[in-house]
Amino acid sequence: MSIEQPPARPPFALPEATIGVGLLLVAAVVLWQTAIMPVSPMYSKVGPTVFPYMTAFGLALFAVLLIIQAWRGGWQPDDEKEVAVDWRSTGFVAAGLLANVLLIKPLGFTFASTVLFVLVTHGFGSRKPLHNAAIGLVLSLAAYFGFAKALGVNIGAGVIERLLGA
């Protein structure tokens, strides 16, 4: 007589759990910063903190769901769990983010975001840097004018913005 063994519990998925915990920390920072945001008493119910609170709640919800999924073995199929990380592509994306942080103040939003776009698209496999730079420039200018001119939010005027008289 054979005794049937219960199915083995899938192993804990550390990468998903790490991202979940990181996301939970981001949610906590958003919640904290929103809570200390000065708000005029003129706002009755809907003020400048509504969307940041909704964002913090959404981040926390997805973080908890990701941690639960990690506890259950992760979301990836077994055949994809052993795929090696493409560090070259990851490096291009990280370089794009770092370049954006370093260039946004001295050269402005549009230039920094265009460089970010080119590096990220290269990391994702595109080998058309001039084409990507043109697309990145158009998208960056649209975002700049949308925020700076339409909404009145200063997101960093720089060289390109001054050339355009923005």
C-alpha positions in Angstrom: 0.0 0.0 0.0 1.5 3.3 -1.0 1.0 6.5 0.8 0.3 9.5 -1.4 2.6 12.4 -0.7 1.1 15.9 -0.7 2.4 18.1 -3.5 5.6 19.9 -2.6 5.2 23.5 -1.7 6.9 25.8 -4.3 10.0 27.5 -3.1 9.8 31.1 -1.8 10.5 33.5 -4.7 13.1 35.9 -3.2 13.3 38.3 -6.2 9.6 38.9 -6.3 9.5 39.3 -2.5 12.4 41.8 -2.6 10.6 43.9 -5.2 7.4 43.7 -3.1 9.2 44.9 0.0 10.8 47.7 -2.0 7.5 48.7 -3.4 6.0 48.7 0.1 8.8 51.0 1.2 8.1 53.4 -1.7 4.4 53.3 -0.7 5.3 54.2 2.9 7.5 57.2 1.7 4.7 58.4 -0.6 2.2 58.2 2.3 4.6 59.9 4.7 5.4 62.7 2.3 1.7 63.2 1.5 0.8 63.3 5.2 3.3 66.2 5.8 2.3 68.1 2.7 0.9 71.6 3.7 -2.7 71.9 2.6 -4.8 75.0 2.6 -7.9 74.8 4.7 -9.8 76.1 1.6 -10.0 72.5 0.3 -13.0 70.7 1.8 -12.6 67.1 0.6 -10.7 67.0 -2.6 -7.3 68.7 -2.4 -3.8 68.2 -3.5 -3.4 65.1 -1.4 -6.1 62.9 -2.9 -4.1 61.5 -5.8 -0.9 60.9 -3.8 -2.9 59.0 -1.1 -4.5 56.9 -3.9 -1.0 56.3 -5.4 0.3 55.2 -2.0 -2.7 52.9 -1.5 -2.2 51.4 -5.0 1.5 50.8 -4.5 0.9 49.2 -1.1 -1.8 46.9 -2.6 0.4 45.8 -5.4 3.3 45.3 -3.0 1.2 43.0 -0.8 0.0 41.1 -3.8 3.5 40.6 -5.0 4.7 39.4 -1.6 1.8 36.9 -1.4 2.7 35.7 -4.9 6.3 35.3 -3.8 5.2 33.3 -0.8 3.3 31.0 -3.2 6.4 30.4 -5.4 6.4 33.5 -7.6 4.5 34.4 -10.8 7.0 33.1 -13.3 6.6 29.7 -15.0 9.2 27.2 -13.9 10.9 27.2 -17.3 11.5 31.0 -17.1 12.9 31.1 -13.6 16.3 29.9 -14.8 16.7 32.5 -17.5 19.9 34.5 -16.8 19.7 38.3 -16.3 20.8 40.3 -19.4 23.2 42.5 -17.5 24.2 44.5 -20.6 20.6 45.6 -21.3 20.1 46.2 -17.6 23.2 48.4 -17.6 21.9 50.5 -20.5 18.6 51.1 -18.7 20.4 51.9 -15.4 22.8 54.3 -17.3 19.8 56.0 -18.8 18.3 56.6 -15.4 21.6 57.8 -14.0 22.2 60.1 -17.0 18.7 61.6 -16.5 19.4 62.3 -12.9 22.8 63.9 -13.6 21.8 65.9 -16.7 18.3 67.2 -15.8 19.6 70.2 -13.7 22.4 71.4 -15.9 20.9 70.7 -19.3 17.2 70.6 -18.7 14.3 68.1 -18.9 14.1 67.7 -22.6 17.8 66.9 -23.2 18.0 64.6 -20.1 14.8 62.8 -21.1 16.0 62.3 -24.7 19.2 60.8 -23.5 17.2 58.5 -21.2 15.0 57.4 -24.0 17.9 56.6 -26.3 19.7 54.5 -23.7 16.6 52.6 -22.6 15.6 51.8 -26.2 19.1 50.6 -26.8 18.9 48.4 -23.7 15.6 47.0 -25.1 17.3 46.1 -28.3 16.8 49.0 -30.7 19.9 49.8 -32.8 18.6 53.1 -34.4 20.0 55.8 -32.1 19.2 58.8 -34.3 15.7 57.5 -34.9 15.2 57.0 -31.1 16.7 60.4 -30.4 14.2 62.0 -32.7 11.3 60.1 -31.1 12.6 60.9 -27.6 13.0 64.6 -28.4 9.4 64.8 -29.6 8.0 62.9 -26.6 10.2 65.0 -24.2 9.1 68.3 -25.7 5.5 67.2 -25.6 5.9 66.3 -21.9 7.8 69.5 -21.2 5.2 71.8 -22.8 2.4 69.8 -21.3 3.7 70.3 -17.8 5.5 73.6 -18.0 3.1 75.5 -20.2 -0.3 73.8 -19.9 -0.1 73.0 -16.2 2.4 75.6 -15.0 4.7 73.0 -13.4 8.4 73.7 -13.6 10.1 70.5 -14.6 13.5 71.9 -15.5 14.0 74.3 -18.4 17.4 73.9 -20.0 19.4 74.4 -23.2 16.7 73.1 -25.7 13.9 74.9 -23.9 15.7 78.2 -24.0 16.5 77.7 -27.7 12.7 77.3 -28.3 11.9 80.3 -26.2 10.0 78.3 -23.7 
